[in-house]
Amino acid sequence: MTLPSRMLLVGCGNMAGSMLTGWLRGGISPDTFTIVDPYLENAPDGVRLLREMPDETFDAVQLGIKPQMLADAAPSIRPVLTGEATLFSILAGVELSTLSDRFPDAGGVVRVMPNLSVALGKSPIALAAEDLGEAQKAMAEDLMTPLGQAEWIGEDTFDLVTALAGSGPGFVYRVIDALGSAAASLGLDEAQAQRLALATVEGASALAAQSEHSPAELARRVASPGGVTQAGLDTLDADNRLVNLMTDTLRDASARSAEMSKEAREST
């Protein structure tokens, strides 16, 4: 694997912290990482924590600060991005062109969109870059391997993939809660209904991930004509209501991501 020997994390909030957990869980040495964060109380064992930018260079630098802080923070970050150093950004809405303008000496720039399941190595991860060298591309892919399934996408689809892969867990949680709440409204004990809903989704997701069949085909296979499952599926499928609901959900989330990109361009 092609991994950075020294990686700087600028900001280590919930998402960056979850990524760090995933990297350490995946076997990357703690001494690979240096964190610069004035607010983080402590770092995992073996990971160096600093309050200010060091006078050093790194193979890779990840931005995990708030997007609106980028303009003020960029001057202090530029000196560590020299030579072949690759810049990774998890800043929502901040586009490649903005990052390249702010950090012209970076060896490469990669936008990254994960979700919090990176801590378990189970996140979809969207990657976008322009004119990235093969060695840097290999490093980006290898660096994401412990965190989940990485996909290279065009930046023009980043807002939609943000809605699907970045915000998607929130939508799935709503579905789990809705299953449990529906069962409770029909007479099942509420706590029991939520436990059963969660276990159902967990098992179905694990099976779908391992199956050679698509989720649509799995649904067909578990439903007998005229049976219980088919009766429920008929309700979900009536007037294409479930697909329409998910389409509206992703459209609205994607539109908000696009708005945030515009706000980021104007503020950075």
Secondary structure as the mmCIF struct_conf table of DSSP 4:
data_model
#
loop_
_struct_conf.conf_type_id
_struct_conf.id
_struct_conf.beg_label_comp_id
_struct_conf.beg_label_asym_id
_struct_conf.beg_label_seq_id
_struct_conf.end_label_comp_id
_struct_conf.end_label_asym_id
_struct_conf.end_label_seq_id
BEND BEND1 SER A 5 ARG A 6
STRN STRN1 MET A 7 VAL A 10
BEND BEND2 GLY A 13 GLY A 13
HELX_RH_AL_P HELX_RH_AL_P1 ASN A 14 ARG A 25
TURN_TY1_P TURN_TY1_P1 GLY A 26 GLY A 27
HELX_RH_3T_P HELX_RH_3T_P1 PRO A 30 THR A 32
STRN STRN2 PHE A 33 VAL A 36
BEND BEND3 PRO A 38 TYR A 39
TURN_TY1_P TURN_TY1_P2 ASP A 45 GLY A 46
STRN STRN3 ARG A 48 LEU A 50
BEND BEND4 ARG A 51 GLU A 52
BEND BEND5 ASP A 55 ASP A 55
BEND BEND6 ASP A 59 ASP A 59
STRN STRN4 ALA A 60 LEU A 63
BEND BEND7 ILE A 65 ILE A 65
HELX_RH_3T_P HELX_RH_3T_P2 PRO A 67 MET A 69
HELX_RH_AL_P HELX_RH_AL_P2 LEU A 70 ILE A 77
HELX_RH_3T_P HELX_RH_3T_P3 ARG A 78 VAL A 80
TURN_TY1_P TURN_TY1_P3 GLY A 83 GLU A 84
HELX_LH_PP_P HELX_LH_PP_P1 ALA A 85 ALA A 85
STRN STRN5 THR A 86 SER A 89
TURN_TY1_P TURN_TY1_P4 ALA A 92 GLY A 93
HELX_RH_AL_P HELX_RH_AL_P3 LEU A 96 ARG A 102
TURN_TY1_P TURN_TY1_P5 PRO A 104 ASP A 105
BEND BEND8 GLY A 107 GLY A 107
STRN STRN6 GLY A 108 MET A 113
HELX_RH_3T_P HELX_RH_3T_P4 LEU A 116 LEU A 120
TURN_TY1_P TURN_TY1_P6 GLY A 121 GLY A 121
STRN STRN7 SER A 123 ALA A 129
BEND BEND9 GLU A 130 ASP A 131
HELX_RH_AL_P HELX_RH_AL_P4 GLU A 134 MET A 144
HELX_RH_3T_P HELX_RH_3T_P5 THR A 145 LEU A 147
STRN STRN8 GLY A 148 TRP A 152
HELX_RH_3T_P HELX_RH_3T_P6 GLU A 155 THR A 157
HELX_RH_AL_P HELX_RH_AL_P5 PHE A 158 VAL A 161
HELX_RH_PI_P HELX_RH_PI_P1 THR A 162 GLY A 166
BEND BEND10 SER A 167 SER A 167
HELX_RH_AL_P HELX_RH_AL_P6 GLY A 168 SER A 185
TURN_TY1_P TURN_TY1_P7 LEU A 186 GLY A 187
BEND BEND11 LEU A 188 LEU A 188
HELX_RH_AL_P HELX_RH_AL_P7 GLU A 190 GLN A 210
BEND BEND12 GLU A 212 HIS A 213
HELX_RH_AL_P HELX_RH_AL_P8 PRO A 215 VAL A 222
TURN_TY1_P TURN_TY1_P8 PRO A 225 GLY A 226
BEND BEND13 GLY A 227 GLY A 227
HELX_RH_AL_P HELX_RH_AL_P9 VAL A 228 ASP A 237
HELX_RH_3T_P HELX_RH_3T_P7 ALA A 238 ASN A 240
HELX_RH_AL_P HELX_RH_AL_P10 ARG A 241 SER A 267
#
